[in-house]
Amino acid sequence: MKACFVGLGYIGLPTAIIAATEGGVDIKGVDLNPHVVESVNAGRLHIVEPGMADRLRQAVDSGKLSASGAPSAADAFFIVVPTPFKGNHQPDVSYVEAATRSVIPHLQPGNLFVIESTSPVGTTEAMAEIIFAERPELRGKIHIAYCPERVLPGNVAYELVHNDRVIGGLDEASSQAAVDFYSRFVKGTLHRTNARTAEMCKLTENSSRDVQIAFANELSMICDSAGIDVWELISLANRHPRVNILRPGCGVGGHCIAVDPYFITACYPDDSKIIATAREVNNNKARWSADRVARAILDYSLEHGKYPTVALMGLAFKPDIDDLRESPAVEIAREITGKYGKKLTILVSEPNISSHPEFHLTPAREAFDRADIVVYLTGHTPYKELPRRAEGKEILDFCGITSQYV
């Protein structure tokens, strides 16, 4: 079995690695970024994902995985590229379409074509029509399916193998072909459905999480106004056998939970009121958090007659990863540095990356020691080693890093 993975990012590369090492598939990875291609071929992981670096070297050294800038002939083709926005949070499937068009010349009867990229409902059918418009002789001769990923960054190596998967073929034969492929390395159950249901399933999973997080974030703002420790409150409320409130943060980020709900609200605006409101709440939490930092800066300045040194702790959208996509922490850091960068010293810490194009990075301990105001935006594990309280420092904790109830 030979497979071609178009897109070697946070999902495409780990999936290709697991398919090669666990499934015995010969993988050709494709990416438009020459640096990514070079890194993969050298056996170097260009993302932060525990357990994947050794597996990548194993796959490359064994000859099971190589990368290039263009697709080539294979038995199966997988589209694992980004689906960003255009305009007012409208889904942009141009990357999926471009990736689809890139493999069309290489498709042969009997091939499997799978989209894993998060997509609006109907995208798989639309890509099928693009394929058949250019290659009408392939209609009824190839298998087309949608199979969304559902992994947690930081635990991808385990979840790619053990999580259940949803397989949505355009017909039963396509579903079976996709099941045959994924069963090579997936130990979880493979659930068959149609492509539209599979597409909506991915959007539903992350929209559900977004709504749950919105409740926690809204609760945190209410507790701030009421003078209540939200972390203690949630800990107590979750003692109820049928209550499970999630942890609040400074917003919601990542290329899934912060993005996927818009794929529903853009297509079904009249029927997605709760989903749309949850997005507003979570976006507002980032603005609210930035305002809280600004207020702390003003209060310190008025009390001490000088501007404080501020440490912004964390840029990633969740703990212990290097993924900054859609991160509310990044937006907060931009707002604070944009407003105060010329007036006071702002130290930015992100232990999971070596550099950032906008911010000079400071080691966590140095940032903490130098700061008058410490702002925890992301709950990275190294921050737990810092003092929870320090004389003369104000600590704003938006992620529970200093709470005894977390």
C-alpha positions as CSV (number, residue, x, y, z in Angstrom):
1,M,0.0,0.0,0.0
2,K,1.3,3.4,-1.0
3,A,-0.3,6.6,0.3
4,C,0.2,10.2,-0.4
5,F,-0.5,12.8,2.3
6,V,-0.9,16.3,1.1
7,G,-0.2,18.6,4.1
8,L,2.5,17.8,6.7
9,G,1.3,20.0,9.6
10,Y,0.1,19.2,13.1
11,I,-2.2,16.5,11.9
12,G,-1.0,15.4,8.5
13,L,2.6,14.6,9.6
14,P,1.7,12.6,12.7
15,T,-0.9,10.7,10.8
16,A,1.6,9.9,8.0
17,I,4.1,8.8,10.6
18,I,1.7,6.5,12.4
19,A,0.4,5.0,9.1
20,A,4.0,4.3,8.2
21,T,5.2,2.9,11.5
22,E,2.1,1.2,12.7
23,G,0.3,0.4,9.5
24,G,3.3,-0.5,7.3
25,V,2.2,1.9,4.6
26,D,4.7,3.5,2.2
27,I,4.1,7.2,2.6
28,K,4.9,10.1,0.3
29,G,4.3,13.3,2.2
30,V,3.7,16.5,0.3
31,D,4.0,20.1,1.6
32,L,4.5,23.4,-0.2
33,N,6.9,24.6,2.5
34,P,10.5,23.6,1.5
35,H,11.6,23.8,5.1
36,V,9.0,21.2,6.1
37,V,10.1,18.9,3.3
38,E,13.7,19.2,4.2
39,S,13.1,18.6,7.9
40,V,11.0,15.5,7.3
41,N,13.5,14.0,4.9
42,A,16.2,14.7,7.5
43,G,14.1,12.9,10.2
44,R,13.6,16.2,12.1
45,L,10.2,16.9,13.6
46,H,9.2,20.5,12.8
47,I,6.3,20.6,15.3
48,V,6.2,19.9,19.1
49,E,4.4,16.6,19.7
50,P,5.6,14.1,22.4
51,G,6.5,10.7,21.0
52,M,6.6,11.7,17.4
53,A,10.3,12.6,16.9
54,D,11.6,9.1,17.4
55,R,8.8,7.6,15.3
56,L,9.6,10.1,12.5
57,R,13.3,9.0,12.5
58,Q,12.2,5.4,12.4
59,A,9.9,5.9,9.5
60,V,12.4,7.9,7.5
61,D,15.3,5.6,8.3
62,S,13.3,2.5,7.3
63,G,12.4,4.2,3.9
64,K,8.7,4.1,4.8
65,L,8.3,7.9,4.8
66,S,9.7,10.6,2.5
67,A,8.6,14.1,1.6
68,S,8.5,16.3,-1.5
69,G,6.8,19.4,-2.8
70,A,4.4,17.7,-5.2
71,P,2.2,14.6,-5.2
72,S,3.0,11.4,-7.1
73,A,1.3,8.1,-7.9
74,A,-0.2,6.2,-4.9
75,D,-3.0,3.8,-4.0
76,A,-4.6,6.3,-1.6
77,F,-4.5,10.1,-1.3
78,F,-5.2,12.1,1.8
79,I,-6.0,15.9,2.0
80,V,-4.8,17.3,5.3
81,V,-4.5,21.0,4.7
82,P,-5.7,24.1,6.6
83,T,-9.2,25.5,6.1
84,P,-9.0,29.2,7.1
85,F,-11.5,32.0,7.0
86,K,-12.2,34.6,4.3
87,G,-14.1,37.7,5.2
88,N,-16.6,37.6,8.0
89,H,-15.7,34.1,9.3
90,Q,-16.7,32.5,6.1
91,P,-15.0,29.1,5.5
92,D,-12.3,29.1,2.9
93,V,-11.9,25.7,1.2
94,S,-9.5,27.0,-1.4
95,Y,-6.6,25.0,0.2
96,V,-8.6,21.8,0.1
97,E,-9.5,22.5,-3.5
98,A,-5.9,23.3,-4.5
99,A,-4.7,20.1,-2.8
100,T,-7.5,18.1,-4.6
101,R,-6.5,19.5,-7.9
102,S,-2.9,18.7,-7.3
103,V,-3.6,15.0,-7.0
104,I,-6.1,14.7,-9.9
105,P,-3.5,13.9,-12.5
106,H,-2.2,11.0,-10.4
107,L,-5.6,9.4,-9.7
108,Q,-6.2,5.9,-11.1
109,P,-9.1,3.5,-11.1
110,G,-9.3,1.8,-7.7
111,N,-7.6,4.6,-5.8
112,L,-8.9,6.0,-2.5
113,F,-9.3,9.7,-2.0
114,V,-9.9,11.0,1.6
115,I,-10.4,14.5,3.0
116,E,-9.4,14.9,6.6
117,S,-9.3,18.7,6.7
118,T,-12.2,20.2,8.7
119,S,-14.7,21.3,6.1
120,P,-18.2,22.7,5.7
121,V,-20.9,20.2,5.0
122,G,-20.9,19.2,1.3
123,T,-17.2,19.8,0.7
124,T,-16.5,16.1,-0.1
125,E,-19.2,16.1,-2.7
126,A,-17.9,19.3,-4.2
127,M,-14.4,18.0,-4.4
128,A,-15.7,14.8,-6.1
129,E,-17.4,16.9,-8.8
130,I,-14.1,18.8,-9.4
131,I,-12.3,15.5,-9.8
132,F,-14.9,14.1,-12.2
133,A,-15.1,17.3,-14.2
134,E,-11.4,16.9,-15.0
135,R,-11.3,13.1,-15.1
136,P,-14.8,12.0,-16.1
137,E,-13.5,8.5,-16.8
138,L,-13.0,8.1,-13.0
139,R,-16.6,8.5,-12.1
140,G,-17.6,5.3,-10.3
141,K,-14.1,4.0,-10.5
142,I,-12.5,5.6,-7.4
143,H,-13.4,5.7,-3.7
144,I,-14.0,9.0,-2.0
145,A,-14.6,9.6,1.7
146,Y,-14.4,12.1,4.5
147,C,-12.6,11.1,7.7
148,P,-12.0,13.9,10.3
149,E,-9.3,13.7,12.8
150,R,-10.2,13.9,16.5
151,V,-6.9,14.1,18.4
152,L,-5.7,16.1,21.3
153,P,-2.4,18.0,20.7
154,G,0.2,16.7,23.1
155,N,-1.4,13.2,23.0
156,V,-1.6,12.6,19.2
157,A,0.6,9.5,19.1
158,Y,-1.8,7.6,21.4
159,E,-5.0,9.0,20.1
160,L,-4.4,8.5,16.4
161,V,-4.2,4.8,17.2
162,H,-6.8,4.3,20.0
163,N,-9.5,6.9,19.3
164,D,-12.7,5.9,17.4
165,R,-12.9,7.3,13.9
166,V,-15.9,8.4,11.8
167,I,-15.7,7.2,8.1
168,G,-18.1,9.0,5.7
169,G,-17.9,7.6,2.2
170,L,-19.8,8.9,-0.8
171,D,-21.0,5.3,-1.2
172,E,-20.7,2.0,0.7
173,A,-17.7,0.9,-1.4
174,S,-15.9,4.1,-0.6
175,S,-16.6,3.7,3.2
176,Q,-15.3,0.2,3.0
177,A,-12.1,1.3,1.2
178,A,-11.4,3.9,3.8
179,V,-12.2,1.4,6.6
180,D,-9.7,-1.0,5.1
181,F,-7.0,1.7,5.1
182,Y,-7.5,3.1,8.6
183,S,-7.9,-0.4,10.1
184,R,-4.2,-0.8,9.4
185,F,-3.3,1.4,12.3
186,V,-6.5,2.4,14.2
187,K,-7.4,0.2,17.1
188,G,-10.5,2.2,18.0
189,T,-13.8,1.5,16.4
190,L,-14.3,2.8,12.8
191,H,-17.9,4.1,12.5
192,R,-19.4,4.2,9.0
193,T,-21.7,6.9,7.9
194,N,-22.2,9.2,4.9
195,A,-19.8,12.1,4.0
196,R,-22.2,14.8,5.1
197,T,-22.8,13.3,8.5
198,A,-19.0,12.8,9.0
199,E,-18.4,16.5,8.0
200,M,-21.0,17.7,10.5
201,C,-19.8,15.3,13.2
202,K,-16.4,17.0,13.2
203,L,-18.0,20.4,13.4
204,T,-20.4,19.3,16.1
205,E,-17.7,17.8,18.4
206,N,-15.8,21.1,18.5
207,S,-18.8,23.3,18.7
208,S,-20.0,21.3,21.7
209,R,-16.7,21.9,23.4
210,D,-16.8,25.6,22.5
211,V,-20.3,25.9,24.1
212,Q,-19.1,24.2,27.3
213,I,-16.0,26.4,27.5
214,A,-18.1,29.5,27.0
215,F,-20.1,28.6,30.0
216,A,-16.9,28.3,32.1
217,N,-15.5,31.5,30.7
218,E,-18.8,33.4,31.3
219,L,-18.8,32.0,34.9
220,S,-15.3,33.3,35.5
221,M,-16.3,36.8,34.5
222,I,-19.4,36.6,36.8
223,C,-17.3,35.4,39.7
224,D,-14.8,38.2,39.1
225,S,-17.6,40.7,39.5
226,A,-19.0,38.9,42.5
227,G,-15.7,38.5,44.3
228,I,-15.8,34.7,44.2
229,D,-12.9,32.3,43.4
230,V,-14.1,30.7,40.2
231,W,-11.7,27.8,40.6
232,E,-13.0,26.9,44.1
233,L,-16.6,27.3,42.8
234,I,-16.1,25.0,39.9
235,S,-14.3,22.4,42.1
236,L,-17.4,22.5,44.5
237,A,-20.0,22.4,41.7
238,N,-18.3,19.5,40.0
239,R,-18.9,17.4,43.2
240,H,-22.4,17.1,41.9
241,P,-22.6,13.7,40.2
242,R,-24.1,15.1,37.0
243,V,-22.1,18.4,36.7
244,N,-18.8,18.7,34.8
245,I,-17.9,22.3,34.3
246,L,-14.7,22.8,32.3
247,R,-11.8,25.1,33.2
248,P,-12.0,28.7,32.0
249,G,-9.1,30.4,30.3
250,C,-8.3,33.7,28.6
251,G,-10.4,32.7,25.6
252,V,-10.4,29.8,23.2
253,G,-7.8,29.0,20.6
254,G,-6.4,26.4,18.2
255,H,-7.4,25.6,14.7
256,C,-10.4,23.4,15.8
257,I,-12.5,24.7,18.7
258,A,-12.0,28.4,17.8
259,V,-12.7,27.8,14.2
260,D,-15.1,24.9,13.5
261,P,-18.2,26.5,15.0
262,Y,-18.1,29.2,12.3
263,F,-18.4,26.5,9.7
264,I,-21.8,25.9,11.1
265,T,-22.9,29.4,11.8
266,A,-21.8,30.6,8.4
267,C,-23.9,28.0,6.6
268,Y,-26.9,27.9,9.0
269,P,-27.0,31.3,10.6
270,D,-30.7,31.2,11.6
271,D,-30.5,27.9,13.3
272,S,-27.2,28.2,15.3
273,K,-28.0,30.8,17.9
274,I,-26.3,29.0,20.9
275,I,-23.2,28.1,18.9
276,A,-22.9,31.7,17.7
277,T,-23.3,33.1,21.2
278,A,-20.7,30.8,22.6
279,R,-18.2,32.1,20.0
280,E,-19.0,35.7,21.1
281,V,-18.5,34.8,24.7
282,N,-15.2,33.1,24.1
283,N,-13.9,35.9,21.9
284,N,-15.0,38.4,24.5
285,K,-13.1,36.6,27.2
286,A,-9.9,37.5,25.5
287,R,-10.9,41.2,25.3
288,W,-12.0,41.1,28.9
289,S,-8.7,39.5,29.9
290,A,-6.8,42.2,28.1
291,D,-8.9,44.9,29.8
292,R,-8.1,43.3,33.2
293,V,-4.4,43.5,32.5
294,A,-4.7,47.1,31.4
295,R,-6.6,48.0,34.5
296,A,-3.9,46.4,36.7
297,I,-1.3,48.4,34.8
298,L,-3.2,51.6,35.5
299,D,-3.8,50.8,39.1
300,Y,-0.1,50.1,39.7
301,S,0.9,53.3,37.9
302,L,-1.4,55.4,40.1
303,E,-0.3,53.7,43.3
304,H,3.5,53.7,42.7
305,G,3.9,56.7,40.4
306,K,5.6,54.7,37.8
307,Y,4.9,52.1,35.2
308,P,5.2,48.4,36.1
309,T,7.2,45.7,34.5
310,V,4.7,43.1,33.1
311,A,5.3,39.5,32.4
312,L,3.0,37.8,29.9
313,M,3.3,34.1,30.5
314,G,2.4,31.8,27.6
315,L,1.5,32.3,24.0
316,A,0.3,28.8,22.9
317,F,-3.5,28.2,22.9
318,K,-3.2,25.4,25.4
319,P,-0.6,24.0,27.9
320,D,2.7,22.4,26.8
321,I,2.4,22.7,23.0
322,D,4.0,25.1,20.5
323,D,0.7,25.7,18.6
324,L,-0.1,29.4,18.5
325,R,-2.9,29.2,15.9
326,E,-5.9,31.4,16.9
327,S,-4.4,31.7,20.3
328,P,-6.2,34.3,22.5
329,A,-2.9,34.6,24.5
330,V,-1.2,35.9,21.4
331,E,-4.0,38.5,20.8
332,I,-3.8,39.6,24.4
333,A,0.0,40.0,24.1
334,R,-0.4,42.0,20.9
335,E,-3.0,44.3,22.5
336,I,-0.9,44.9,25.6
337,T,2.4,45.4,23.8
338,G,0.7,47.6,21.2
339,K,-0.8,49.8,23.9
340,Y,2.0,49.9,26.4
341,G,5.1,48.6,24.6
342,K,6.7,52.1,24.4
343,K,5.8,53.1,28.0
344,L,6.8,50.1,30.1
345,T,8.8,46.9,30.0
346,I,6.8,43.9,28.8
347,L,8.4,40.4,29.1
348,V,6.9,37.6,27.1
349,S,7.5,33.9,28.0
350,E,6.7,30.9,25.9
351,P,8.8,27.9,26.8
352,N,7.7,25.7,23.8
353,I,9.2,27.9,21.1
354,S,12.6,29.3,20.5
355,S,11.7,32.5,18.9
356,H,8.7,34.6,17.7
357,P,8.5,37.2,14.9
358,E,6.7,39.8,17.0
359,F,7.9,39.2,20.6
360,H,11.3,38.9,22.2
361,L,11.0,35.8,24.4
362,T,12.2,35.8,28.0
363,P,12.8,32.6,30.1
364,A,10.0,31.9,32.5
365,R,11.9,32.4,35.8
366,E,13.6,35.6,34.6
367,A,10.3,37.0,33.5
368,F,8.6,36.1,36.8
369,D,11.5,37.6,38.9
370,R,11.7,40.9,37.0
371,A,7.9,41.5,36.8
372,D,5.7,43.7,39.0
373,I,2.7,42.2,37.4
374,V,2.7,38.5,36.3
375,V,-0.1,37.5,33.9
376,Y,-0.7,33.8,33.3
377,L,-2.3,33.3,29.9
378,T,-1.4,29.6,29.3
379,G,-1.0,26.9,32.0
380,H,2.3,25.5,30.9
381,T,3.8,22.9,33.3
382,P,7.1,24.9,33.9
383,Y,5.0,27.7,35.3
384,K,3.8,25.4,38.1
385,E,7.3,25.5,39.5
386,L,7.2,29.2,40.1
387,P,6.0,30.7,43.4
388,R,2.2,30.9,43.6
389,R,2.5,34.2,45.6
390,A,5.4,36.7,45.8
391,E,5.8,39.8,47.9
392,G,5.3,42.9,45.9
393,K,4.0,41.1,42.8
394,E,0.4,41.1,41.5
395,I,-0.5,37.9,39.8
396,L,-3.3,37.7,37.3
397,D,-4.1,34.1,36.7
398,F,-6.5,33.4,33.8
399,C,-5.7,29.7,33.6
400,G,-5.6,28.4,37.2
401,I,-1.9,27.9,37.4
402,T,-1.7,29.3,40.9
403,S,-5.0,27.8,42.2
404,Q,-5.0,25.1,44.8
405,Y,-8.3,23.8,43.3
406,V,-6.9,22.9,39.9
